[in-house]
Amino acid sequence: MSPPTTTQEQLSLSGARIAIAAAEEKAKAMGLGMNIAIVDASTHLLHFSRMEGAKITSINIALDKAFTAAGHRVGTHTYKEAVWPGGVAFGLGNTNGGRFTTFGGGLPILNARGEVVGGIGASTGTPAQDQEVVQAGKDAVEKVLREGGERIKSKL
């Protein structure tokens, strides 16, 4: 019999700041102002950055991309044709109160064991640009986690 409770590793605010810093740096290098959201593994907001020039209408999109990536444990770019009319996942974007996002710019953040500890989402550019920005944030924090960055992790 399994235990009645479990412990889930969660990204901490320190880890979120690492991801935001790297994502902002990438966005600046691309000449873009982005909205960037970091959520924990339970999809709750940890940190948000609204860079100069970011679109106001992209705030919730960034939040929803991070929510989707952490909650569904895959990048938002993976859905593509599957969510189009006739696709096997058609209508998926209407779930979770319309928050489920099915285009690029959201990635799960994984610990050294490959478990989801959070998610990152960005919006203002094209889905491909948003994807580049979140990849930079994901890579930066996952590098610290792989190198034994116990100091940036917290337990739920």
Sine and cosine of phi, psi and omega as CSV:
sin_phi,cos_phi,sin_psi,cos_psi,sin_omega,cos_omega
0.00,0.00,0.69,-0.73,0.01,-1.00
-0.98,0.20,0.41,-0.91,-0.02,-1.00
-0.92,0.40,0.41,-0.91,-0.04,-1.00
-0.96,0.29,-0.23,0.97,0.06,-1.00
-0.69,-0.73,0.32,-0.95,0.07,-1.00
-0.70,-0.71,0.29,-0.96,0.09,-1.00
-0.92,-0.39,0.76,-0.65,0.01,-1.00
-0.89,-0.45,0.81,-0.59,0.04,-1.00
-0.92,0.38,0.70,-0.72,-0.03,-1.00
-0.81,-0.58,0.58,-0.82,0.16,-0.99
-0.91,0.41,0.62,-0.79,0.02,-1.00
-0.99,-0.14,0.09,-1.00,0.05,-1.00
-0.88,0.48,-0.61,0.80,0.04,-1.00
-0.88,0.48,-0.68,0.74,0.05,-1.00
-0.91,0.41,-0.64,0.77,0.03,-1.00
-0.88,0.48,-0.63,0.77,0.00,-1.00
-0.91,0.42,-0.58,0.82,0.06,-1.00
-0.89,0.46,-0.73,0.69,-0.01,-1.00
-0.90,0.43,-0.69,0.73,0.00,-1.00
-0.88,0.47,-0.71,0.70,-0.03,-1.00
-0.86,0.51,-0.71,0.70,-0.01,-1.00
-0.93,0.37,-0.64,0.77,0.02,-1.00
-0.91,0.41,-0.67,0.74,0.05,-1.00
-0.89,0.46,-0.67,0.74,0.02,-1.00
-0.86,0.50,-0.69,0.72,0.02,-1.00
-0.90,0.43,-0.70,0.71,0.00,-1.00
-0.87,0.49,-0.68,0.73,0.03,-1.00
-0.88,0.47,-0.67,0.74,0.02,-1.00
-0.89,0.46,-0.48,0.88,0.02,-1.00
-1.00,0.03,-0.08,1.00,-0.01,-1.00
0.97,0.25,0.49,0.87,-0.05,-1.00
-0.86,-0.51,0.59,-0.81,0.20,-0.98
-0.99,-0.13,0.82,-0.57,-0.11,-0.99
-0.86,-0.52,0.43,-0.90,0.29,-0.96
-1.00,-0.10,0.79,-0.61,-0.06,-1.00
-0.76,-0.65,0.80,-0.60,-0.02,-1.00
-0.86,-0.50,0.63,-0.78,0.09,-1.00
-0.83,-0.55,0.77,-0.63,0.07,-1.00
-0.87,-0.50,0.33,-0.94,0.09,-1.00
-1.00,0.09,-0.02,-1.00,-0.05,-1.00
-0.90,0.44,-0.34,0.94,0.04,-1.00
-1.00,-0.02,0.14,0.99,0.05,-1.00
0.96,0.29,0.30,0.95,0.04,-1.00
-1.00,-0.01,0.66,-0.75,-0.04,-1.00
-0.87,0.50,0.76,-0.65,0.09,-1.00
-0.96,-0.27,-0.68,0.73,-0.10,-0.99
-0.40,-0.92,0.56,-0.83,0.01,-1.00
-0.64,-0.77,0.64,-0.77,0.07,-1.00
-0.79,-0.62,0.81,-0.59,0.13,-0.99
-0.92,-0.38,0.98,-0.19,-0.05,-1.00
-0.96,0.28,0.38,-0.92,0.07,-1.00
-0.83,0.56,0.77,-0.64,0.02,-1.00
1.00,0.00,-0.09,1.00,0.01,-1.00
-0.93,0.36,0.57,-0.82,-0.01,-1.00
-0.96,0.27,0.74,-0.68,0.03,-1.00
-0.88,0.48,-0.60,0.80,-0.02,-1.00
-0.95,0.32,-0.13,0.99,0.00,-1.00
-0.99,-0.11,-0.07,1.00,-0.03,-1.00
-0.85,0.52,-0.83,0.56,-0.03,-1.00
-0.92,0.39,-0.50,0.87,0.03,-1.00
-0.90,0.44,-0.70,0.72,0.04,-1.00
-0.88,0.48,-0.69,0.72,0.03,-1.00
-0.87,0.50,-0.70,0.72,-0.04,-1.00
-0.95,0.33,-0.52,0.85,0.07,-1.00
-0.91,0.41,-0.69,0.72,0.04,-1.00
-0.90,0.44,-0.68,0.73,0.04,-1.00
-0.84,0.55,-0.75,0.66,-0.03,-1.00
-0.91,0.42,-0.71,0.70,-0.04,-1.00
-0.88,0.47,-0.69,0.72,0.00,-1.00
-0.96,0.29,-0.69,0.72,-0.08,-1.00
-0.95,0.32,-0.59,0.81,-0.02,-1.00
-0.99,-0.16,-0.11,0.99,0.12,-0.99
0.91,0.41,0.42,0.91,0.11,-0.99
-0.58,-0.81,0.31,-0.95,0.04,-1.00
-0.92,0.40,0.56,-0.83,-0.03,-1.00
-0.92,0.39,-0.33,0.94,-0.01,-1.00
-0.96,0.27,-0.21,0.98,-0.12,-0.99
-0.97,0.25,-0.22,0.97,-0.13,-0.99
-0.99,0.17,-0.69,0.72,0.05,-1.00
0.56,0.83,-0.85,-0.52,-0.10,-1.00
-0.90,0.43,-0.35,0.94,-0.03,-1.00
-0.88,0.47,-0.43,0.90,-0.05,-1.00
-0.98,-0.19,-0.02,1.00,0.05,-1.00
-0.97,0.25,0.33,-0.94,0.05,-1.00
-0.78,0.62,0.77,-0.64,-0.04,-1.00
1.00,-0.02,-0.22,0.97,0.01,-1.00
-0.97,0.26,0.36,-0.93,-0.06,-1.00
-0.90,0.43,-0.36,0.93,-0.01,-1.00
-0.90,-0.44,0.38,0.93,0.01,-1.00
-0.83,0.56,0.74,-0.67,-0.01,-1.00
1.00,-0.09,-0.17,0.99,-0.03,-1.00
-0.84,0.54,-0.58,0.81,0.00,-1.00
-0.91,0.42,-0.24,0.97,0.02,-1.00
-1.00,-0.02,-0.02,1.00,-0.02,-1.00
-1.00,0.10,0.16,-0.99,0.06,-1.00
0.82,0.57,0.68,0.73,0.03,-1.00
0.92,0.40,0.43,0.90,-0.01,-1.00
0.99,0.15,0.12,0.99,-0.04,-1.00
-0.99,0.12,-0.32,0.95,-0.08,-1.00
-0.92,0.39,0.89,-0.47,-0.12,-0.99
-0.97,-0.26,0.72,-0.69,-0.14,-0.99
-0.84,-0.55,0.52,0.85,0.11,-0.99
-0.65,-0.76,0.31,-0.95,-0.18,-0.98
-0.83,0.55,0.51,-0.86,0.06,-1.00
0.81,-0.59,0.17,0.99,0.06,-1.00
-0.69,-0.72,0.74,-0.67,0.01,-1.00
-0.68,-0.73,0.59,-0.81,0.13,-0.99
-0.96,0.28,0.48,-0.88,0.09,-1.00
-0.96,-0.28,0.80,-0.60,-0.11,-0.99
-0.93,-0.37,0.57,-0.82,0.12,-0.99
-0.99,0.15,-0.08,-1.00,-0.06,-1.00
-0.91,0.42,-0.36,0.93,0.03,-1.00
-1.00,-0.03,0.04,1.00,0.01,-1.00
0.99,0.11,0.24,0.97,0.03,-1.00
-1.00,-0.01,0.60,-0.80,0.01,-1.00
-0.95,0.32,0.83,-0.56,0.06,-1.00
-0.91,-0.41,-0.12,0.99,-0.01,-1.00
0.02,-1.00,-0.16,-0.99,0.03,-1.00
-0.49,-0.87,0.43,-0.90,0.03,-1.00
-0.77,-0.63,0.68,-0.74,0.05,-1.00
-0.70,-0.71,0.57,-0.82,0.04,-1.00
-0.65,-0.76,0.51,-0.86,0.04,-1.00
-0.42,-0.91,0.60,-0.80,0.14,-0.99
0.39,-0.92,-0.62,0.79,0.00,-1.00
-1.00,0.05,-0.32,-0.95,0.14,-0.99
-0.96,0.28,0.28,-0.96,0.07,-1.00
-0.82,0.57,-0.60,0.80,0.01,-1.00
-0.92,0.40,-0.65,0.76,0.04,-1.00
-0.92,0.39,-0.70,0.72,0.04,-1.00
-0.85,0.53,-0.65,0.76,-0.01,-1.00
-0.89,0.46,-0.67,0.74,0.04,-1.00
-0.88,0.48,-0.66,0.75,-0.02,-1.00
-0.91,0.41,-0.74,0.68,-0.01,-1.00
-0.93,0.36,-0.53,0.85,0.04,-1.00
-0.88,0.48,-0.65,0.76,0.02,-1.00
-0.89,0.45,-0.68,0.74,0.03,-1.00
-0.91,0.41,-0.71,0.71,0.02,-1.00
-0.87,0.50,-0.74,0.67,-0.03,-1.00
-0.86,0.50,-0.67,0.74,-0.05,-1.00
-0.90,0.43,-0.75,0.67,-0.04,-1.00
-0.96,0.28,-0.58,0.82,0.04,-1.00
-0.92,0.39,-0.53,0.85,0.07,-1.00
-0.88,0.48,-0.71,0.71,0.03,-1.00
-0.90,0.44,-0.68,0.74,0.00,-1.00
-0.90,0.44,-0.65,0.76,0.02,-1.00
-0.91,0.40,-0.52,0.85,-0.04,-1.00
-1.00,0.07,0.24,0.97,0.07,-1.00
1.00,0.07,0.55,0.84,-0.03,-1.00
-0.96,0.27,0.83,0.56,-0.01,-1.00
-0.83,0.55,-0.49,0.87,-0.07,-1.00
-0.91,0.41,-0.29,0.96,-0.05,-1.00
-0.97,-0.23,0.06,1.00,-0.02,-1.00
-0.97,-0.23,0.49,-0.87,0.08,-1.00
-0.72,-0.69,0.35,-0.94,0.02,-1.00
-0.97,-0.23,0.60,-0.80,0.06,-1.00
-0.98,0.18,0.00,0.00,0.00,0.00
